[in-house]
Amino acid sequence: NNEFDEKVKKELYSGLCIVEKIYLDVMKAYYTQNYELAFNVDLEKDNIINDFNKLFDKYPITGIARISERLKKMVSSIGYIARIIYSDGMKRKI
């Protein structure tokens, strides 16, 4: 049981690190006007959300569902910010 808890913690921590990375990438894209980076973050968003869905499928526990849903919302919001950044870049190039 303790080994199971450690596995879950490691996978959640790994997911959280990914969320942190794309957040930092989108902020970097914003401040450096790196529209390609913002576009890549938005592309990556759906895969990350699917990974959180798989995590819940693997560990169907209420707490995991709550945490993964909140992380998915964060990823979705980060993707929305990325979309705003690269659409602004497209407007500037026109």
CYANA upper distance limits for C-alpha pairs under 8 A (distance plus 0.5 A):
  1 ASN  CA      5 ASP  CA      6.85
  2 ASN  CA      6 GLU  CA      6.80
  3 GLU  CA      7 LYS  CA      6.81
  4 PHE  CA      8 VAL  CA      6.81
  5 ASP  CA      9 LYS  CA      6.64
  6 GLU  CA     10 LYS  CA      6.59
  7 LYS  CA     11 GLU  CA      6.74
  8 VAL  CA     12 LEU  CA      6.60
  8 VAL  CA     59 TYR  CA      8.24
  9 LYS  CA     13 TYR  CA      6.43
 10 LYS  CA     14 SER  CA      6.54
 11 GLU  CA     15 GLY  CA      6.71
 11 GLU  CA     55 LEU  CA      8.35
 12 LEU  CA     16 LEU  CA      6.61
 13 TYR  CA     17 CYS  CA      6.65
 14 SER  CA     18 ILE  CA      6.93
 15 GLY  CA     19 VAL  CA      6.85
 15 GLY  CA     52 PHE  CA      8.03
 16 LEU  CA     20 GLU  CA      6.67
 16 LEU  CA     71 LEU  CA      8.02
 17 CYS  CA     21 LYS  CA      6.65
 18 ILE  CA     22 ILE  CA      6.84
 19 VAL  CA     23 TYR  CA      6.63
 19 VAL  CA     71 LEU  CA      7.98
 19 VAL  CA     74 MET  CA      8.16
 19 VAL  CA     75 VAL  CA      6.92
 20 GLU  CA     24 LEU  CA      6.66
 21 LYS  CA     25 ASP  CA      6.57
 22 ILE  CA     26 VAL  CA      6.54
 22 ILE  CA     41 VAL  CA      6.71
 22 ILE  CA     78 ILE  CA      7.93
 23 TYR  CA     27 MET  CA      6.75
 23 TYR  CA     78 ILE  CA      6.71
 24 LEU  CA     28 LYS  CA      6.54
 25 ASP  CA     29 ALA  CA      6.54
 25 ASP  CA     37 LEU  CA      7.55
 25 ASP  CA     38 ALA  CA      7.89
 25 ASP  CA     41 VAL  CA      7.75
 26 VAL  CA     30 TYR  CA      6.65
 26 VAL  CA     37 LEU  CA      7.74
 26 VAL  CA     38 ALA  CA      6.13
 26 VAL  CA     41 VAL  CA      7.28
 26 VAL  CA     78 ILE  CA      7.57
 26 VAL  CA     81 ILE  CA      7.82
 26 VAL  CA     82 ALA  CA      6.36
 27 MET  CA     31 TYR  CA      6.74
 28 LYS  CA     32 THR  CA      6.38
 28 LYS  CA     33 GLN  CA      8.39
 28 LYS  CA     34 ASN  CA      8.01
 29 ALA  CA     33 GLN  CA      5.80
 29 ALA  CA     34 ASN  CA      4.95
 29 ALA  CA     35 TYR  CA      6.77
 29 ALA  CA     36 GLU  CA      8.47
 29 ALA  CA     37 LEU  CA      6.28
 29 ALA  CA     38 ALA  CA      6.03
 29 ALA  CA     82 ALA  CA      8.44
 29 ALA  CA     85 ILE  CA      8.02
 30 TYR  CA     34 ASN  CA      7.24
 30 TYR  CA     35 TYR  CA      8.41
 30 TYR  CA     38 ALA  CA      8.19
 30 TYR  CA     85 ILE  CA      6.78
 33 GLN  CA     85 ILE  CA      8.19
 33 GLN  CA     89 GLY  CA      8.01
 34 ASN  CA     38 ALA  CA      7.11
 35 TYR  CA     39 PHE  CA      6.65
 35 TYR  CA     85 ILE  CA      6.93
 35 TYR  CA     86 TYR  CA      5.14
 35 TYR  CA     89 GLY  CA      6.34
 36 GLU  CA     40 ASN  CA      6.70
 36 GLU  CA     86 TYR  CA      7.60
 37 LEU  CA     41 VAL  CA      6.75
 38 ALA  CA     42 ASP  CA      6.86
 38 ALA  CA     82 ALA  CA      5.16
 38 ALA  CA     83 ARG  CA      7.40
 38 ALA  CA     85 ILE  CA      6.85
 38 ALA  CA     86 TYR  CA      6.29
 39 PHE  CA     43 LEU  CA      6.79
 39 PHE  CA     82 ALA  CA      6.91
 39 PHE  CA     83 ARG  CA      7.25
 39 PHE  CA     86 TYR  CA      6.42
 40 ASN  CA     44 GLU  CA      6.63
 41 VAL  CA     45 LYS  CA      6.72
 41 VAL  CA     79 GLY  CA      7.00
 41 VAL  CA     82 ALA  CA      6.97
 42 ASP  CA     46 ASP  CA      8.31
 42 ASP  CA     78 ILE  CA      8.37
 42 ASP  CA     79 GLY  CA      5.18
 42 ASP  CA     80 TYR  CA      7.94
 42 ASP  CA     82 ALA  CA      6.26
 42 ASP  CA     83 ARG  CA      6.88
 43 LEU  CA     47 ASN  CA      8.48
 44 GLU  CA     48 ILE  CA      6.97
 45 LYS  CA     49 ILE  CA      6.80
 45 LYS  CA     75 VAL  CA      6.78
 45 LYS  CA     76 SER  CA      7.30
 45 LYS  CA     79 GLY  CA      6.50
 46 ASP  CA     50 ASN  CA      6.68
 47 ASN  CA     51 ASP  CA      6.72
 48 ILE  CA     52 PHE  CA      6.99
 48 ILE  CA     72 LYS  CA      8.42
 48 ILE  CA     75 VAL  CA      8.06
 49 ILE  CA     53 ASN  CA      6.90
 49 ILE  CA     72 LYS  CA      6.02
 49 ILE  CA     75 VAL  CA      7.59
 49 ILE  CA     76 SER  CA      8.47
 50 ASN  CA     54 LYS  CA      6.71
 51 ASP  CA     55 LEU  CA      6.68
 52 PHE  CA     56 PHE  CA      6.92
 52 PHE  CA     68 SER  CA      6.21
 52 PHE  CA     69 GLU  CA      8.40
 52 PHE  CA     71 LEU  CA      8.43
 52 PHE  CA     72 LYS  CA      7.46
 53 ASN  CA     57 ASP  CA      6.79
 53 ASN  CA     68 SER  CA      7.99
 54 LYS  CA     58 LYS  CA      6.56
 55 LEU  CA     59 TYR  CA      6.63
 55 LEU  CA     68 SER  CA      8.36
 56 PHE  CA     60 PRO  CA      5.64
 56 PHE  CA     61 ILE  CA      7.74
 56 PHE  CA     64 ILE  CA      6.77
 56 PHE  CA     65 ALA  CA      6.43
 56 PHE  CA     68 SER  CA      7.69
 59 TYR  CA     64 ILE  CA      7.55
 60 PRO  CA     64 ILE  CA      7.53
 60 PRO  CA     65 ALA  CA      7.58
 61 ILE  CA     65 ALA  CA      6.76
 62 THR  CA     66 ARG  CA      6.81
 63 GLY  CA     67 ILE  CA      6.72
 64 ILE  CA     68 SER  CA      6.37
 65 ALA  CA     69 GLU  CA      6.46
 66 ARG  CA     70 ARG  CA      6.81
 67 ILE  CA     71 LEU  CA      6.71
 68 SER  CA     72 LYS  CA      6.49
 69 GLU  CA     73 LYS  CA      6.76
 70 ARG  CA     74 MET  CA      6.83
 71 LEU  CA     75 VAL  CA      6.69
 72 LYS  CA     76 SER  CA      6.58
 73 LYS  CA     77 SER  CA      6.66
 74 MET  CA     78 ILE  CA      6.66
 75 VAL  CA     79 GLY  CA      6.62
 76 SER  CA     80 TYR  CA      6.72
 77 SER  CA     81 ILE  CA      6.81
 78 ILE  CA     82 ALA  CA      6.71
 79 GLY  CA     83 ARG  CA      6.65
 80 TYR  CA     84 ILE  CA      6.87
 81 ILE  CA     85 ILE  CA      6.81
 82 ALA  CA     86 TYR  CA      6.80
 83 ARG  CA     87 SER  CA      6.46
 84 ILE  CA     88 ASP  CA      6.61
 85 ILE  CA     89 GLY  CA      6.91
 86 TYR  CA     90 MET  CA      6.71
 87 SER  CA     91 LYS  CA      6.79
 88 ASP  CA     92 ARG  CA      6.82
 89 GLY  CA     93 LYS  CA      6.88
 90 MET  CA     94 ILE  CA      7.00
